Amino acid sequence: MMADVIDFESLSADAPALILLCTSLGADRRAAGVRLLGPVTWSGLDEMLRRSSLRGPRDLIGLTADEIARSLGIEEDVAAGYARLLGRSGQLAFELDRLRSRGIWVVTIADDAYPRVLRERLGSWAPPVLFGTGPASLLVGGGVAIVGSRDADDDAVLFTERLAAAAAAGGSPVVSGGARGIDVAAMRAAFEAGGSVVGVVPEGVERRLREPSTRSAVAGGQAALVSPYHPSAAFSAGAAMGRNKLIYALSDVAVVVSSADGSGGTWTGAVEALKGGWVPVLVRDDPGVPAGNRSLVGLGAAPFSMDSIGVTVMSADLIELASRTGRKVAEAAAPYLQPTLFDDLNG
């Protein structure tokens, strides 16, 4: 069972090296200009480490660039980049203490507390490092992901609020992206109904904690925030695109409320989830929905209307509905798939 608070002292021996290699936490000028490792790059390095005589990334700390190059059989300029990133362990300790004082925890893919579903569903796309705040145990509780456009009309907001409240009444957490529009409407409705929320935010969790309502929900145990980005990172459209896959992977089932047709973060995230088979995907199919909603149904999502939302809704109900009404993902989805990794975004 995942603990509510991840203590830094409980992290694995490899965690500090992963944080140094994959984030700019505690960075100084020695690491300026050095490319951080995103999920795919880290996955490749992990494979090399497994084939080497080293125990893991922990053994890279303290090695020279030449020693790293010889141990892993890589080019020395690449090894020099690793050595520069790993050379700031002193600054990292101070930064981890600062985050702890603000109620922010960190977990790496090498730790037992890392959500297993991310490894299983995303594979080499799983982010090596996650920053979070609030009850970490919510990250392994599944739930109903509710996603949609940032510019939502009244019907979309009403659908969202009704679904989020019903999920809360049924005991299913709401998994949200934390952006304005559908995400915020889902979170607010879940809180008001006494439910819990996992917010996969498109900026740093430290920045999001500046909002009084967010601090209150986290302090009350109703919300856990998580992000693959630096705790103080600002919002960006690219970061929002990159974190979409985590929303799906941390849930049991997803409902798309509104989507543009063929482009945008909601569309891309839904198509990725359909193609990857991460979780069942339903899409709002009421009169007047955006064209993207109907297109997603054509690509294999299950149609779902306002009339289908009862007083209570459980994840299992939506999964069963998706299994009855969804179709096999169409091959036509393939051209729309554009990898949205974190390689350039996790600094």
N, C-alpha and C positions, 0 to 999 in steps of 0.2 A: 504494500500500500504506500502510495506516495505521501510524504510528509507535507503538512501545511506550510512549513517553512523549511527551505533548503539551506542548511548551515554550510558556510563556506568550508569549514573544517571537515565536512563529510564528503566533499567532492573527491574524485579519484586523483591519483598521483599524476595522471596525464592532463587533468583539467587546466592547470596554469599554462602549459605549453599550447594547448588548443586555444585558449583565450588570447594568448600573445600572437599566435599565427593567424587567427581568424577575425580579430577585432582590433580596433585602434585604442582600446582601453589602456590608459596610462601611456599613450604614445608621446614621444618627444622627437626632436629633430633627427635623431639617429635613424628613425624608421620612416622619415619623411620620403615620400616618393616610392616607397616599397609597396608592391601590390599585396593586399591581404588575400588570404585563401577563402574562397567561397565554397559552397557544398561540393561541387564536382571536383575542384582542385584539391580540396581536403581529402575526398574519397580516393583520389589517385595517390596522394602522399601516404594515406593510411595503408593502401595496398603495398607500397614500397617498404613501409616500416615492417609490415608483417613478413615480408620476404627477407628482411635484413636480420642481423644479429641483435638489433636493439630491442628493448622491451616495449617501446612505444615512444610517442612524442616527448615524454619526459626526459629521455636520454639524449635528445637533441640540445637541451639547454646546457650551455657551457662549452659546446663544441665549436671549433673554428669552422669557417666556411669550407676549408679544405677537408677537414674531418667529416663534415656532413656530406660533402660531395663523394668522398670515398666510401662512406658507410652506405649511402643510398644509390650510388652509381648514377649521379645526376651531374649536369653542367655546374661548374663552379659559380657562375653568375647567379644561377637559381639558388644554389646553396648559400651564397652571400646574402641574398634577400632573406632567406629563412633565419640566418644568424643575426641579422640586424633586427628582425622582428622579435626574436627570442632574447635579445640583449637588454630588454627593458623590464626585467622581472621585479626590480626594486620599485619602480613607479607603479607597477601593477598592484603590488600589495597595498600601497596607500590608497589607490583608487577603489579596490575592493572594500577596504574599511569604510571609505566614504559612502559607497553605495549601501552597505549594510546599515549604516546610521540612518539612511533614508528609507529603510524597509524594502530595499531592492535586492533580489537574489539572482544568481546566475547558475545555469546548469549546462553541461556540455554533453555531446553525444557519447562521450566515454563514461558517463556517470549512470549509475543504476536508476537515478531519479529522472533521467531524460524520458519523455513520453515514448513508449515503445511503438505506438501506432505511427509516429512520424518516421521511424526507421523502416517499419514494415511497408507503409504505403508509399513513401516518397523515395526510398532507396537512396541513391547518390544525390538526390535533390534535398534531402533532409538537412536543415541548417545545423552546422557544427556547434553553435553556441546560441542559447536563448537567455534573454534577460526577462525578469518578471517581478511582479509584486502581487501581494494577496495570497490566498490559499492555493498553494501549488497543487494540492490534491484535486482541484477542479479540472486540471489539465488532462486527467486520465478518466474523467467521468463521462466522456462523450457528450451527447446532447444534440440539439437541433440547430444547424447553421442556418441563419436567415441573412440572405445577401441581396443586394440590389443597387440601383442607381443612386448616386448622391443627389440627383435632381428628381425627386419622386413627386408624383401628383397625389391628390387627396385620397383617391381610391387605393393606391399602393400603400400609403401610410396606414390607412384603416385596416387593410389586410394584414400588414405587418404587426400592428398593435394587437389585433385579435389573435393572431397566431402565437406571438410571443407570450401573451397572457395565458393562452390555453396550454402552451408548453410548460410554463411555470406552474400552472395548476396541476399538470400531470407529473410534476417532479423532474422534468427534463431540463437541464441547463440550456440556455440560449448561447450559441457561439456566434460572435459578431466581429466585424472588421473595425468597429469603432469610429468609422468616418461619418460625416454628416449625411442626412437623408435616411435611407432604410436602416443602416446600421444603428444610428443613434435612436431611432424610433423603436427598434427591437429591444435595445438595452433598457430604455426608459420604461417600456411596457412590462418587461420582465421584472424589473426592480419593483414597480408599483404593485405587481401581483405577488410579490414576496418570493420571486424566483432568484436563481443565480445566473451569472453571466461569465463567460470566458471571452475577454476582449483581445483579439489579435490585432494590435494597433499598428498603423503604418508610420509610426514615428517612435522615438525613444520613450520608454515607460516613465522615466524621470520627468520628461517634459509633460506627459499626459497627467501625471500626478499633481501638477500645478492647479488643475481644475478642482474646485471644492467638492462638487458632486461626485467626481471620481474618487477622490480621497475618502469621502464618506462611505461609499459603497465598498471600497477595498478594506477600510478599517472595520466595517461591519461584517466582513466575511462573505458578502454577497457577490463579490467580483474578484477575478484574478485577471491581471493584464499580462500579456506576454508579447515579446517582439524579438526578431532576430537582429535588430539594429542597435547601434550604440545607444545607451540610455538617454543621451541628450540630443539625439538626431532629430532634425526637423522633418516635417511631412514632405513627401515628394510623390509625384504620380508614379514614378518608377518603383518606389518603396511599397506603395499601395498594391501595385501589380505583383510584386515579388512575394508579398506576404499572403496573397489570396489562397495559395495552395495549402497553407497552414490552417486556414479556416475550415476547409473541407476535411483535411486529414485529422483534425482534432475532434471532429463531430461523428455522429452515428449516421446522420442523414442530413441532406441540405435542401433548402427551399429557395429558389430564385424568384424574387418578387417582381423585378423589372430589369430588362436588359436591352441595350442597343443591339442592333442586328449586325453581326460580323466584326465588331470592334469594341474596344473598351475593356476595362478591368473586369467588370461583371461577366461579360461574354467570354473573355479569355479564361477566367477562372473556372466557369461552368464547363466549358469545352474540355479543359485539362482534366477536370474531375470525371467527366463522362468517359473520356478516352482512357484515363488511368484506372477507371473502375474503383476509385478510392472509397466512395460511399454512394448510396442511391441518391439521385438528384430528381427533385420535383420542381415544377415551374408553374407559377400562377397562370391560369388559363381562363380568366374572366373576360367579359366584353370590354373592349377598349384597351387591352394590354398592349405594350409596345411590340413592334414587329419581331424583335429579338426573342421574345418569349415563345412565339409560335415556331420560330426557327429552331430553338432549342428542343422543343417537343419533336420536331422532325429529325433531330440528331440523336434522339433516344431518351430525353428527359420525360418524366411522367407528368401529365397534366394534373393540376390541382387547383380547385376553385374555392372561393370564399365560402360557398355552401358546405364544403367538406370540413370546415373547421368547427369542431364541437366545443363545448365548455372546457373540456380537458383534452389535451393531445399528448401522447407519449411517442418517443422516438420509434418504438416498435410499431405503432399504428402507421406512421408514415413510411416506414420500411416495407411493411406489408402492402400498403397501397402502391408504392413504387413497383413492387414485384409483380403486381397484377396489371398495372396500366402502362408501365414503361416498356420501351422496346430496345432491342440490341442497338448499341451505338453505331450509327451509320458511318461508313468509311468516308463519307463526305465531310466528316469532322476533321480529318487529318490536315487539310490545308490551313485550317484556322489555328492550329497548334503552334505557338511561338514560345519557346522556353523562357520563363521569367525567373531567372536564378538570382541569387543574392551576391554574386561575385563582385559586383561593382557598388553594392549598396550597404554592406554591413560594416562600414567604417564608422 
